[in-house]
Amino acid sequence: MAKKEKPTFYITTPIYYASGSLHIGHCYTTVCCDAIARFKRMDGYDVFYLTGTDEHGQKVQQAAEEHGVSPKAFVDSLADRIKALWERMDISNDGFIRTTDEDHEKAVADIFTKLYEKGDIYKSEYVGKYCKPCESFWTDGQLVDGKCPDCGREVEEAKEECYFLRLSKYADRIRKLLTETDFLQPESRVKEMVNNFIDKGLTDLAVTRTSFDWGIRVPFDPKHVIYVWIDALPNYITALGYGHGGKNFEKYWPCDMHVMAKEIVRFHSIVWPAILMALDVPLPKRLYGHGWIMLDGDKMSKSKGNVVDPFILTDRYGVDALRYYLLSSMPFGEDSTYTNELLLSSINNNLVNDLGNLVRRTLAMSKQYFDGDITKPKSDTVTQEDKNFQKAIDSLLPAVRADVDKPQLSKALEKIFGVIDLANKYIDLNKPWVLNKEGETARLNAVLYHLLEAIRVCANLLLPFMTKYPRRIFDGLGLSVPDGFDGAKYGVVKAYKTTEIEPILNRLDIKKELAELEKIAEEVNGKKGKQDKKENAPENKPKGEDEKMEEITIDEFFKTELRVVRIEACEKVEKSKKLLKSTVFDGTRRRTIVSGIAHVYKPEELVGKNAALVANLKPAKLCGILSEGMLLCSSGEDDLPHLIEPLGEPGDKIC
């Protein structure tokens, strides 16, 4: 009989832009996809997991020039760093694509030519707005308060000869795709795309540039460079061999799951389907846009400089600790806050206290009472309580499988640790030490067997999420590490021969670790510590010594527009301890201002107060809220911000 072929499963991360520092925000998407890929492999699927780097574009060319190297040399070094990070994080990707790969460049040139010959690409002139940081063109109707709708930064006027993709041609089909199928998830992303882009009318998209030359040239018009969308997005099919005879395209396409952060969902849910429709290529099955990892109330971003280095964290606490934190702490689709304290608490509470203590206690008792030899109990030693425990163990695999398919990885881990919690309570309820003292040998063996079975099944299901500690657990159980889930149910093992193992993680002194991490951050970022700040404070300086500060010209000062505003409403920002969201009236219009003063003021204390506003500050998103200016505060001996309350009426200029 011919061997039955495994069902295929194709999952992708976005290709990461080859510039700047790497941080745990990059890790989140990649670790999520890795956990899903590992789970699917163990669940009997033939998996292809793709990640890679986006290496063309104006920003890359400019960054290379600033570093005094060629663009290719610049992206080579960054691609190597990204690969090193994925190796550190135990990422099991099957493919790694670079948009500078020869096969990809040739396939993209062929795709562009095919779309042009079909009439889906045409030549014209772009006149409109351009966001340089996002490398995105916008119409006036797409701007938010005159700013880029993606990043909130200023846009500039642009006029350039371009080739355009007839995106408008596919507007009706894309609307149906988003509103009549479950192609895009979660539902909140669908509403964003329909309300912000589809309902406002899809306009044709500029897909070439002539103002720089680092990219794939249009074969029939080489002064044009193929721009981001038709260069980067097709990586998902060119990596499988589309356009150059690869067999993997026929085997794995259409993609089962594209996963990315929410800021690039627009390109993947609107532009990418349009390209595939124009090519007559089947669409991906599912697209997931997850939330952001927030740090100090703002999105973690290399451009903001508020990043957390995964190499430092894994050097100190291990890969499993960071993988577990990323996968367990962030409900898929929602934003999540990162702090060092939350990471350390998850290590102590979940990995050391719950899982670690369960394994340590059970293996120690097995060794102490039975020299590690535990056998499957006879039915007459099994209580109703044991049967309930068995049922919880047996129900775990289907529940975790359902969560991974959604994908809700934090819920999957919550269910696994729910059984771990039950096992810890089972120990306390049955008191093996009392059973041993009273000579209840058969019952003691039964209790330990049930605990070992719970540990084994949980460790089996943790293998896709954590790559090291579950393997150590199987060493302690005296069993080989399973490559699937066939044994992830109660009663499979007839007899155990256990040994005690060293804990992979020890309980952390959180206060001490926070101080160490702060010290490391100061060293890495070149910042001075708190002691330096105190030593350099005015009151600690010799009399007559002036504090050095950067001087500006009077012209630079007058660029700042300060206005009196009145605070009409104020509320706390969810998921942030420091931020308040205020509605202020500046004499002409109402603005939303986000300020880091929640640790000093209650919202109701600010309503009705005058404040000094930096009115011409570029808007920026804080905790997902667009802040349209900044309220001025003073800082006294207590080193706390105190709102400056000027006299006058809203709109008065402060001079």
LUMPALUM-623607 format. One line per 3 residues: number of its first residue (from 0); their letters; for each residue y, z, x of C-alpha. Coordinates in Angstrom, 3 decimals, always signed. Layout:
N
NUM = a = Y Z X ~ ...
//
This chain:
655
0 = mak = +0.000 +0.000 +0.000 ~ +3.429 -0.975 +1.345 ~ +5.663 +1.916 +2.314
3 = kek = +8.349 +2.545 -0.296 ~ +11.845 +1.897 +1.040 ~ +14.314 +4.739 +0.928
6 = ptf = +17.373 +4.384 -1.319 ~ +20.493 +3.692 +0.727 ~ +23.670 +5.742 +0.863
9 = yit = +26.870 +4.558 +2.572 ~ +29.720 +7.035 +3.138 ~ +33.006 +6.613 +5.045
12 = tpi = +35.985 +8.559 +6.286 ~ +39.291 +6.735 +6.633 ~ +39.874 +5.316 +10.081
15 = yya = +42.228 +7.701 +11.838 ~ +45.506 +6.438 +13.239 ~ +45.327 +6.406 +17.016
18 = sgs = +48.350 +8.525 +17.848 ~ +49.268 +12.157 +18.434 ~ +47.329 +15.400 +18.500
21 = lhi = +44.075 +16.071 +16.686 ~ +43.881 +19.049 +14.359 ~ +41.623 +20.647 +11.758
24 = ghc = +43.128 +18.392 +9.082 ~ +41.351 +15.495 +10.798 ~ +38.201 +17.608 +10.963
27 = ytt = +38.141 +18.418 +7.259 ~ +37.432 +14.903 +5.956 ~ +34.992 +14.169 +8.748
30 = vcc = +33.055 +17.428 +8.396 ~ +32.869 +16.987 +4.597 ~ +31.437 +13.494 +4.982
33 = dai = +29.080 +14.744 +7.672 ~ +27.726 +17.494 +5.404 ~ +27.182 +14.972 +2.603
36 = arf = +25.536 +12.470 +4.974 ~ +23.248 +15.128 +6.446 ~ +22.296 +16.377 +2.968
39 = krm = +21.501 +12.851 +1.757 ~ +19.344 +12.123 +4.819 ~ +17.373 +15.317 +4.216
42 = dgy = +17.140 +14.411 +0.529 ~ +15.332 +11.152 +1.287 ~ +18.136 +8.592 +1.630
45 = dvf = +18.672 +5.916 +4.269 ~ +22.243 +6.874 +5.208 ~ +24.952 +4.992 +7.030
48 = ylt = +27.958 +7.180 +7.869 ~ +31.058 +5.426 +9.236 ~ +34.222 +6.714 +10.862
51 = gtd = +36.625 +5.177 +13.370 ~ +40.186 +4.527 +14.498 ~ +43.088 +2.402 +13.245
54 = ehg = +44.630 +1.088 +16.470 ~ +47.196 -1.607 +15.666 ~ +50.770 -1.403 +14.450
57 = qkv = +54.360 -0.793 +15.392 ~ +54.060 +2.959 +15.959 ~ +51.172 +2.501 +18.399
60 = qqa = +53.086 -0.143 +20.340 ~ +56.162 +2.082 +20.564 ~ +54.121 +5.125 +21.597
63 = aee = +52.423 +3.101 +24.335 ~ +55.807 +1.946 +25.641 ~ +57.033 +5.552 +25.716
66 = hgv = +53.980 +6.507 +27.790 ~ +54.455 +3.539 +30.112 ~ +51.032 +2.021 +29.438
69 = spk = +49.696 -0.992 +27.583 ~ +48.825 -0.542 +23.896 ~ +45.127 -1.122 +24.647
72 = afv = +45.074 +1.520 +27.389 ~ +46.897 +3.911 +25.060 ~ +44.436 +3.513 +22.166
75 = dsl = +41.425 +3.603 +24.497 ~ +42.334 +7.108 +25.648 ~ +42.973 +8.322 +22.083
78 = adr = +39.734 +6.834 +20.764 ~ +37.883 +8.701 +23.507 ~ +39.551 +11.975 +22.442
81 = ika = +38.597 +11.434 +18.814 ~ +34.996 +10.691 +19.787 ~ +34.964 +13.862 +21.892
84 = lwe = +36.169 +15.892 +18.912 ~ +33.456 +14.473 +16.665 ~ +30.859 +15.267 +19.310
87 = rmd = +32.202 +18.823 +19.480 ~ +32.041 +19.183 +15.678 ~ +28.429 +17.879 +15.566
90 = isn = +29.387 +14.834 +13.510 ~ +26.341 +12.650 +12.820 ~ +28.119 +9.328 +12.204
93 = dgf = +25.996 +6.180 +12.438 ~ +28.927 +3.889 +13.190 ~ +32.319 +4.167 +14.884
96 = irt = +34.651 +1.249 +14.335 ~ +37.848 +0.473 +16.199 ~ +40.219 -2.120 +14.783
99 = tde = +40.509 -3.521 +18.307 ~ +36.771 -4.355 +18.281 ~ +36.287 -8.086 +18.845
102 = dhe = +34.011 -8.556 +15.798 ~ +36.490 -6.751 +13.551 ~ +39.462 -8.802 +14.770
105 = kav = +37.592 -12.071 +14.224 ~ +36.415 -11.021 +10.749 ~ +39.941 -9.965 +9.738
108 = adi = +41.380 -13.300 +10.879 ~ +38.717 -15.090 +8.817 ~ +39.416 -12.879 +5.768
111 = ftk = +43.143 -13.625 +6.012 ~ +42.499 -17.358 +6.237 ~ +40.115 -17.265 +3.269
114 = lye = +42.635 -15.411 +1.096 ~ +45.383 -17.859 +2.119 ~ +43.250 -20.882 +1.278
117 = kgd = +42.456 -19.359 -2.140 ~ +46.160 -18.908 -2.826 ~ +45.958 -15.102 -2.847
120 = iyk = +48.228 -14.966 +0.205 ~ +51.498 -16.896 +0.407 ~ +54.509 -17.072 +2.725
123 = sey = +57.951 -15.805 +1.700 ~ +60.703 -13.442 +2.842 ~ +60.683 -9.701 +2.369
126 = vgk = +63.975 -8.086 +1.385 ~ +63.864 -4.418 +0.494 ~ +63.198 -0.937 +1.854
129 = yck = +60.964 +0.030 +4.758 ~ +59.674 +3.464 +5.792 ~ +59.098 +3.368 +9.521
132 = pce = +56.965 +6.566 +9.830 ~ +54.598 +5.362 +7.073 ~ +54.909 +1.688 +8.040
135 = sfw = +55.286 +0.938 +4.330 ~ +57.466 -1.455 +2.348 ~ +58.939 -0.257 -0.962
138 = tdg = +60.927 -1.598 -3.859 ~ +63.939 +0.331 -5.172 ~ +61.934 +1.315 -8.248
141 = qlv = +59.203 +2.901 -6.141 ~ +61.563 +5.160 -4.176 ~ +61.933 +8.822 -5.152
144 = dgk = +65.587 +9.877 -4.994 ~ +66.134 +6.949 -2.670 ~ +63.474 +8.174 -0.234
147 = cpd = +59.941 +7.116 +0.682 ~ +57.622 +8.288 -2.151 ~ +54.875 +9.171 +0.326
150 = cgr = +56.656 +11.200 +3.011 ~ +60.116 +11.887 +1.546 ~ +61.923 +10.440 +4.564
153 = eve = +64.851 +8.045 +4.669 ~ +64.073 +4.337 +4.335 ~ +65.922 +1.464 +5.933
156 = eak = +66.922 -1.978 +4.778 ~ +64.453 -4.645 +5.852 ~ +64.578 -8.402 +5.795
159 = eec = +61.748 -10.307 +7.390 ~ +59.651 -13.438 +6.939 ~ +56.216 -12.290 +5.766
162 = yfl = +53.014 -13.383 +4.179 ~ +52.339 -11.626 +0.870 ~ +49.148 -10.588 -0.933
165 = rls = +49.296 -11.425 -4.662 ~ +48.713 -7.840 -5.694 ~ +50.382 -8.445 -9.060
168 = kya = +47.634 -10.948 -9.933 ~ +45.081 -8.130 -10.050 ~ +47.196 -5.509 -11.857
171 = dri = +45.267 -5.633 -15.144 ~ +41.859 -5.457 -13.449 ~ +42.951 -2.526 -11.282
174 = rkl = +44.340 -0.662 -14.293 ~ +40.972 -1.018 -16.054 ~ +39.148 +0.053 -12.896
177 = lte = +41.199 +3.245 -12.689 ~ +41.376 +4.115 -16.394 ~ +38.045 +2.899 -17.781
180 = tdf = +35.634 +3.903 -14.996 ~ +35.047 +6.932 -12.765 ~ +35.837 +4.878 -9.641
183 = lqp = +38.625 +7.254 -8.514 ~ +38.225 +11.033 -8.495 ~ +39.447 +13.668 -9.123
186 = esr = +41.214 +12.815 -12.375 ~ +44.547 +14.062 -11.010 ~ +44.554 +11.186 -8.491
189 = vke = +44.055 +8.678 -11.306 ~ +47.117 +9.988 -13.119 ~ +49.179 +9.787 -9.921
192 = mvn = +48.217 +6.167 -9.315 ~ +48.734 +5.013 -12.892 ~ +52.000 +6.867 -13.487
195 = nfi = +53.608 +6.236 -10.099 ~ +52.443 +2.700 -9.343 ~ +50.528 +0.850 -12.072
198 = dkg = +52.920 +1.695 -14.920 ~ +55.928 +0.773 -12.785 ~ +54.443 -2.676 -12.174
201 = ltd = +52.508 -3.852 -9.143 ~ +54.527 -6.119 -6.891 ~ +53.105 -8.441 -4.264
204 = lav = +52.527 -6.756 -0.914 ~ +53.853 -7.830 +2.500 ~ +50.837 -8.136 +4.801
207 = trt = +52.257 -9.576 +8.029 ~ +55.060 -8.696 +10.449 ~ +57.014 -10.616 +13.079
210 = sfd = +59.031 -7.717 +14.556 ~ +56.192 -6.568 +16.841 ~ +53.104 -8.197 +18.335
213 = wgi = +50.448 -5.464 +18.740 ~ +47.927 -6.619 +16.195 ~ +45.712 -9.480 +15.016
216 = rvp = +47.643 -12.736 +14.852 ~ +47.501 -15.033 +11.849 ~ +45.249 -17.877 +13.054
219 = fdp = +47.381 -20.672 +11.551 ~ +50.806 -19.038 +12.177 ~ +50.546 -16.971 +15.375
222 = khv = +54.111 -15.599 +15.329 ~ +52.895 -13.389 +12.462 ~ +50.791 -10.276 +13.069
225 = iyv = +48.385 -9.234 +10.299 ~ +49.713 -5.954 +9.004 ~ +47.970 -2.633 +8.265
228 = wid = +46.336 -3.337 +4.915 ~ +44.357 -6.484 +5.657 ~ +43.684 -5.229 +9.173
231 = alp = +42.638 -1.623 +8.513 ~ +41.080 -1.548 +5.039 ~ +38.386 -4.211 +5.661
234 = nyi = +36.901 -1.993 +8.411 ~ +34.508 -0.654 +5.767 ~ +32.841 -4.056 +5.455
237 = tal = +33.405 -5.494 +8.944 ~ +31.635 -2.442 +10.420 ~ +28.552 -3.506 +8.435
240 = gyg = +28.716 -7.050 +9.742 ~ +30.712 -8.803 +7.002 ~ +32.018 -12.050 +8.408
243 = hgg = +29.838 -12.044 +11.513 ~ +26.273 -12.120 +10.259 ~ +25.374 -8.427 +10.304
246 = knf = +22.396 -7.410 +8.154 ~ +23.838 -3.980 +7.353 ~ +26.344 -5.480 +4.906
249 = eky = +23.593 -6.723 +2.631 ~ +21.704 -3.449 +3.048 ~ +24.435 -0.830 +2.495
252 = wpc = +27.293 -2.458 +0.578 ~ +28.733 -1.556 -1.909 ~ +29.863 +1.751 -0.451
255 = dmh = +28.644 +4.830 -2.308 ~ +31.534 +7.078 -1.328 ~ +34.934 +6.542 +0.338
258 = vma = +36.509 +9.923 +1.197 ~ +40.125 +10.462 +2.307 ~ +43.187 +12.692 +1.990
261 = kei = +45.357 +12.139 -1.062 ~ +48.314 +10.491 +0.737 ~ +46.356 +7.283 +1.368
264 = vrf = +44.641 +7.061 -2.017 ~ +47.174 +4.441 -3.161 ~ +46.062 +1.960 -0.539
267 = hsi = +42.376 +2.567 -1.189 ~ +42.506 +2.626 -4.993 ~ +44.924 -0.281 -5.517
270 = vwp = +45.245 -2.510 -2.439 ~ +41.616 -2.293 -1.257 ~ +40.116 -3.217 -4.656
273 = ail = +42.560 -6.140 -4.922 ~ +41.444 -7.471 -1.530 ~ +37.780 -7.176 -2.519
276 = mal = +38.424 -8.818 -5.894 ~ +40.138 -11.707 -4.115 ~ +37.158 -12.022 -1.741
279 = dvp = +34.644 -11.816 -4.624 ~ +33.024 -8.821 -2.900 ~ +31.584 -5.955 -5.019
282 = lpk = +33.794 -2.879 -5.269 ~ +32.891 +0.526 -3.802 ~ +31.155 +2.855 -6.243
285 = rly = +33.304 +5.960 -5.815 ~ +36.559 +6.966 -4.157 ~ +37.543 +10.603 -3.536
288 = ghg = +41.011 +11.817 -2.614 ~ +40.960 +15.414 -1.405 ~ +43.914 +17.757 -0.943
291 = wim = +45.775 +18.873 +2.146 ~ +45.235 +21.810 +4.460 ~ +48.491 +23.760 +4.279
294 = ldg = +49.928 +25.821 +7.130 ~ +52.964 +28.056 +6.596 ~ +53.518 +26.458 +3.196
297 = dkm = +53.546 +22.888 +4.480 ~ +51.035 +20.108 +5.017 ~ +49.348 +20.280 +8.403
300 = sks = +50.630 +17.265 +10.313 ~ +50.994 +16.187 +13.913 ~ +54.450 +14.819 +13.094
303 = kgn = +55.514 +18.308 +11.953 ~ +53.981 +20.005 +14.981 ~ +52.239 +22.633 +12.803
306 = vvd = +48.683 +21.831 +13.829 ~ +45.685 +24.027 +14.633 ~ +43.571 +22.886 +17.583
309 = pfi = +39.857 +22.671 +16.687 ~ +38.834 +22.689 +20.353 ~ +40.418 +26.133 +20.809
312 = ltd = +38.832 +27.531 +17.643 ~ +35.355 +26.204 +18.418 ~ +35.556 +27.403 +22.033
315 = ryg = +36.238 +30.895 +20.742 ~ +34.146 +31.154 +17.570 ~ +31.677 +28.279 +17.682
318 = vda = +31.307 +25.069 +15.695 ~ +29.392 +26.642 +12.800 ~ +32.212 +29.090 +12.065
321 = lry = +34.825 +26.335 +11.772 ~ +32.524 +24.010 +9.818 ~ +31.705 +26.801 +7.389
324 = yll = +35.358 +27.747 +6.902 ~ +36.464 +24.146 +6.265 ~ +33.659 +23.458 +3.803
327 = ssm = +33.740 +26.770 +1.936 ~ +37.451 +27.515 +1.648 ~ +38.781 +24.276 +0.157
330 = pfg = +37.885 +23.244 -3.406 ~ +37.508 +19.479 -3.186 ~ +40.574 +17.684 -4.513
333 = eds = +42.915 +20.661 -4.189 ~ +45.248 +21.827 -1.430 ~ +44.112 +24.799 +0.625
336 = tyt = +45.949 +27.206 +2.907 ~ +44.800 +27.794 +6.474 ~ +45.567 +30.986 +8.348
339 = nel = +43.826 +32.472 +11.348 ~ +43.241 +35.634 +9.310 ~ +41.397 +33.690 +6.587
342 = lls = +39.181 +32.045 +9.210 ~ +38.360 +35.365 +10.866 ~ +37.732 +37.062 +7.527
345 = sin = +35.290 +34.320 +6.496 ~ +33.389 +34.866 +9.752 ~ +33.170 +38.637 +9.275
348 = nnl = +32.527 +38.722 +5.541 ~ +30.245 +35.731 +4.974 ~ +28.599 +34.844 +8.274
351 = vnd = +28.284 +38.279 +9.893 ~ +28.097 +40.746 +6.980 ~ +26.274 +38.682 +4.350
354 = lgn = +24.085 +36.140 +6.138 ~ +23.866 +37.751 +9.578 ~ +22.989 +41.235 +8.345
357 = lvr = +20.414 +39.885 +5.880 ~ +18.602 +37.989 +8.647 ~ +18.895 +40.819 +11.175
360 = rtl = +17.663 +43.551 +8.812 ~ +14.792 +41.528 +7.384 ~ +13.458 +40.368 +10.754
363 = ams = +13.821 +43.870 +12.196 ~ +11.874 +45.464 +9.309 ~ +9.200 +42.757 +9.498
366 = kqy = +8.736 +43.533 +13.179 ~ +8.882 +47.314 +12.757 ~ +6.520 +47.618 +9.794
369 = fdg = +4.087 +44.710 +10.283 ~ +4.662 +43.467 +13.849 ~ +6.130 +40.288 +12.276
372 = dit = +3.004 +39.436 +10.239 ~ +4.001 +39.010 +6.580 ~ +1.669 +37.346 +4.062
375 = kpk = +2.161 +35.917 +0.593 ~ +1.594 +38.805 -1.853 ~ -1.050 +38.958 -4.524
378 = sdt = +0.117 +38.595 -8.097 ~ -0.571 +42.231 -8.950 ~ +2.128 +43.360 -6.508
381 = vtq = +4.814 +41.110 -8.043 ~ +7.247 +42.720 -10.508 ~ +9.468 +41.125 -13.142
384 = edk = +12.366 +41.777 -10.816 ~ +10.534 +39.733 -8.143 ~ +10.007 +36.898 -10.616
387 = nfq = +13.724 +36.816 -11.405 ~ +14.425 +36.655 -7.670 ~ +11.909 +33.806 -7.297
390 = kai = +13.598 +31.927 -10.133 ~ +16.989 +32.218 -8.376 ~ +15.429 +30.839 -5.183
393 = dsl = +13.762 +27.918 -6.996 ~ +16.927 +26.963 -8.908 ~ +19.001 +26.694 -5.727
396 = lpa = +18.091 +23.163 -4.545 ~ +18.899 +21.317 -7.812 ~ +22.155 +23.278 -8.190
399 = vra = +23.281 +22.516 -4.626 ~ +22.233 +18.858 -4.985 ~ +24.403 +18.515 -8.100
402 = dvd = +27.427 +20.003 -6.324 ~ +27.009 +17.756 -3.263 ~ +26.856 +14.698 -5.529
405 = kpq = +30.161 +15.587 -7.260 ~ +31.149 +16.359 -4.369 ~ +32.045 +20.056 -4.614
408 = lsk = +30.908 +21.391 -1.268 ~ +32.636 +24.753 -1.578 ~ +30.705 +25.362 -4.816
411 = ale = +27.445 +24.327 -3.153 ~ +28.002 +26.913 -0.415 ~ +29.034 +29.473 -3.011
414 = kif = +25.654 +29.042 -4.713 ~ +23.739 +29.384 -1.435 ~ +25.641 +32.543 -0.537
417 = gvi = +25.053 +33.771 -4.073 ~ +21.320 +33.914 -3.329 ~ +22.097 +35.546 +0.042
420 = dla = +24.051 +38.193 -1.865 ~ +21.105 +38.676 -4.251 ~ +18.812 +39.163 -1.256
423 = nky = +21.050 +41.864 +0.222 ~ +21.082 +43.661 -3.139 ~ +17.286 +43.236 -3.348
426 = idl = +16.962 +45.168 -0.079 ~ +19.138 +48.014 -1.311 ~ +17.322 +48.143 -4.649
429 = nkp = +13.781 +48.135 -3.238 ~ +14.467 +50.334 -0.175 ~ +11.744 +49.066 +2.206
432 = wvl = +12.193 +52.148 +4.421 ~ +11.197 +54.365 +1.492 ~ +8.187 +52.154 +0.691
435 = nke = +7.082 +52.472 +4.317 ~ +7.522 +56.250 +4.279 ~ +5.489 +56.539 +1.077
438 = get = +2.703 +54.294 +2.393 ~ +3.259 +51.551 -0.193 ~ +2.054 +48.875 +2.233
441 = arl = +1.225 +46.125 -0.269 ~ +4.534 +46.506 -2.078 ~ +6.429 +46.637 +1.225
444 = nav = +4.764 +43.379 +2.325 ~ +5.701 +41.763 -1.019 ~ +9.352 +42.807 -0.712
447 = lyh = +9.647 +41.467 +2.827 ~ +7.911 +38.222 +1.863 ~ +10.395 +37.637 -0.951
450 = lle = +13.268 +38.270 +1.459 ~ +11.848 +35.882 +4.058 ~ +11.393 +33.184 +1.413
453 = air = +15.010 +33.592 +0.290 ~ +16.205 +33.389 +3.896 ~ +14.041 +30.329 +4.585
456 = vca = +15.235 +28.360 +1.531 ~ +18.892 +29.280 +2.147 ~ +18.624 +28.320 +5.827
459 = nll = +17.001 +25.016 +4.802 ~ +19.908 +24.213 +2.469 ~ +22.502 +25.337 +5.028
462 = lpf = +21.302 +22.798 +7.613 ~ +23.677 +20.023 +6.448 ~ +26.655 +22.393 +6.485
465 = mtk = +26.050 +24.416 +9.662 ~ +24.234 +22.765 +12.536 ~ +23.250 +25.664 +14.824
468 = ypr = +22.749 +29.029 +13.128 ~ +20.217 +27.814 +10.495 ~ +18.077 +26.434 +13.318
471 = rif = +18.149 +29.822 +15.021 ~ +17.029 +31.411 +11.771 ~ +13.942 +29.178 +11.686
474 = dgl = +13.157 +30.333 +15.237 ~ +13.184 +33.904 +13.942 ~ +10.958 +32.952 +11.010
477 = gls = +8.479 +31.390 +13.419 ~ +8.741 +28.011 +11.685 ~ +9.739 +24.520 +12.737
480 = vpd = +13.076 +23.229 +11.453 ~ +12.483 +21.070 +8.361 ~ +13.835 +17.536 +8.204
483 = gfd = +13.944 +17.500 +4.406 ~ +14.007 +19.673 +1.295 ~ +10.379 +19.379 +0.229
486 = gak = +9.821 +23.015 +1.150 ~ +13.060 +24.362 -0.333 ~ +11.278 +26.363 -3.015
489 = ygv = +9.545 +29.712 -3.344 ~ +5.968 +30.280 -2.181 ~ +5.528 +27.341 +0.223
492 = vka = +4.801 +29.494 +3.296 ~ +1.507 +31.390 +3.100 ~ +2.103 +33.664 +6.094
495 = ykt = +4.949 +34.455 +8.487 ~ +4.938 +35.460 +12.149 ~ +8.506 +36.533 +12.703
498 = tei = +10.462 +37.504 +15.802 ~ +13.872 +39.110 +16.122 ~ +16.737 +36.852 +17.257
501 = epi = +20.119 +37.524 +18.783 ~ +22.978 +37.152 +16.283 ~ +24.895 +33.915 +16.729
504 = lnr = +28.093 +35.706 +15.696 ~ +29.198 +39.304 +16.106 ~ +31.718 +41.146 +13.983
507 = ldi = +35.261 +40.412 +15.112 ~ +38.156 +42.809 +15.608 ~ +40.552 +40.808 +13.438
510 = kke = +43.720 +42.519 +14.660 ~ +42.770 +41.897 +18.272 ~ +41.728 +38.294 +17.589
513 = lae = +44.973 +37.513 +15.755 ~ +46.933 +38.761 +18.762 ~ +44.824 +36.652 +21.108
516 = lek = +45.248 +33.527 +18.966 ~ +48.989 +34.087 +18.810 ~ +49.089 +34.405 +22.580
519 = iae = +47.060 +31.208 +22.993 ~ +49.365 +29.360 +20.583 ~ +52.425 +30.468 +22.522
522 = evn = +50.896 +29.273 +25.774 ~ +49.834 +25.948 +24.310 ~ +53.118 +25.274 +22.532
525 = gkk = +55.289 +26.545 +25.349 ~ +56.846 +29.173 +23.099 ~ +58.041 +32.586 +24.143
528 = gkq = +56.366 +35.639 +22.722 ~ +57.900 +38.367 +20.644 ~ +58.498 +40.508 +23.718
531 = dkk = +60.544 +37.742 +25.297 ~ +62.547 +37.514 +22.108 ~ +63.322 +41.228 +22.251
534 = ena = +64.215 +41.101 +25.928 ~ +66.625 +38.242 +25.308 ~ +68.197 +39.763 +22.195
537 = pen = +71.959 +40.367 +22.551 ~ +71.602 +44.148 +22.408 ~ +69.250 +44.124 +25.403
540 = kpk = +71.439 +41.966 +27.619 ~ +73.760 +43.340 +30.286 ~ +77.273 +43.826 +28.986
543 = ged = +79.320 +40.677 +29.317 ~ +76.337 +38.344 +29.573 ~ +76.650 +35.586 +26.952
546 = ekm = +73.632 +34.198 +25.138 ~ +73.031 +30.611 +26.185 ~ +72.878 +28.114 +23.360
549 = eei = +72.875 +24.352 +23.009 ~ +76.395 +23.017 +22.548 ~ +77.297 +20.269 +20.067
552 = tid = +80.442 +18.196 +19.609 ~ +82.859 +18.566 +16.707 ~ +81.706 +15.149 +15.459
555 = eff = +78.106 +16.347 +15.350 ~ +79.153 +19.457 +13.435 ~ +81.020 +17.473 +10.790
558 = kte = +77.884 +15.456 +10.039 ~ +76.588 +18.572 +8.257 ~ +77.745 +18.833 +4.635
561 = lrv = +77.824 +22.426 +3.376 ~ +78.339 +23.058 -0.337 ~ +78.498 +26.025 -2.671
564 = vri = +75.615 +25.996 -5.187 ~ +74.530 +28.342 -7.942 ~ +70.887 +29.363 -8.311
567 = eac = +69.935 +28.782 -11.955 ~ +66.178 +29.442 -11.780 ~ +63.697 +30.702 -9.211
570 = ekv = +59.932 +31.210 -9.018 ~ +57.235 +31.879 -6.459 ~ +55.312 +28.955 -4.965
573 = eks = +51.599 +29.197 -5.636 ~ +49.341 +29.602 -2.602 ~ +52.262 +30.722 -0.414
576 = kkl = +53.384 +34.245 +0.432 ~ +56.753 +33.202 +1.866 ~ +58.073 +30.375 -0.295
579 = lks = +60.355 +30.477 -3.337 ~ +61.205 +27.425 -5.438 ~ +64.817 +27.477 -6.698
582 = tvf = +66.705 +25.186 -9.056 ~ +70.343 +25.002 -7.911 ~ +73.420 +23.284 -9.353
585 = dgt = +75.666 +21.642 -6.749 ~ +78.513 +20.720 -9.117 ~ +77.126 +17.249 -9.764
588 = rrr = +73.386 +17.553 -10.239 ~ +70.507 +19.993 -10.106 ~ +68.257 +20.113 -7.072
591 = tiv = +64.980 +21.752 -6.169 ~ +65.127 +23.865 -3.015 ~ +62.131 +25.521 -1.334
594 = sgi = +62.995 +28.495 +0.903 ~ +60.900 +30.853 +3.019 ~ +62.438 +34.067 +1.691
597 = ahv = +59.824 +35.380 -0.775 ~ +59.062 +38.314 +1.550 ~ +62.677 +39.483 +1.172
600 = ykp = +63.740 +38.530 -2.374 ~ +62.077 +38.632 -5.769 ~ +62.764 +35.437 -7.781
603 = eel = +64.734 +37.297 -10.457 ~ +67.052 +38.776 -7.808 ~ +68.361 +35.321 -6.879
606 = vgk = +69.103 +33.899 -10.333 ~ +72.868 +33.653 -10.879 ~ +73.793 +34.050 -7.204
609 = naa = +75.955 +31.624 -5.241 ~ +74.390 +30.187 -2.094 ~ +75.393 +27.948 +0.812
612 = lva = +73.500 +24.640 +0.793 ~ +72.997 +22.123 +3.594 ~ +73.464 +19.279 +1.136
615 = nlk = +72.768 +16.238 +3.299 ~ +69.502 +17.423 +4.873 ~ +66.658 +14.941 +4.544
618 = pak = +64.306 +15.984 +1.712 ~ +60.925 +17.271 +2.808 ~ +57.754 +18.333 +1.006
621 = lcg = +56.827 +22.004 +1.298 ~ +53.530 +23.025 -0.309 ~ +53.597 +19.735 -2.207
624 = ils = +57.134 +20.343 -3.591 ~ +60.025 +18.060 -2.578 ~ +62.837 +20.266 -1.252
627 = egm = +66.269 +18.606 -1.437 ~ +68.243 +20.656 +1.062 ~ +68.277 +24.086 +2.675
630 = llc = +69.854 +27.406 +1.726 ~ +71.623 +29.186 +4.593 ~ +70.744 +32.749 +5.536
633 = ssg = +71.892 +35.200 +8.177 ~ +69.593 +37.355 +10.287 ~ +70.547 +40.883 +11.317
636 = edd = +68.915 +43.652 +13.289 ~ +65.972 +43.723 +10.888 ~ +65.209 +40.086 +11.825
639 = lph = +64.926 +39.212 +8.106 ~ +66.710 +36.347 +6.317 ~ +69.640 +37.408 +4.104
642 = lie = +71.086 +34.842 +1.728 ~ +74.680 +33.854 +2.482 ~ +76.646 +34.184 -0.757
645 = plg = +79.931 +32.232 -0.522 ~ +82.796 +32.550 -2.980 ~ +83.830 +29.584 -5.109
648 = epg = +82.283 +27.301 -7.691 ~ +79.275 +24.955 -7.455 ~ +80.276 +21.807 -5.563
651 = dki = +83.002 +23.458 -3.455 ~ +82.864 +22.292 +0.132 ~ +82.306 +24.954 +2.797
654 = c = +84.587 +24.276 +5.766
//
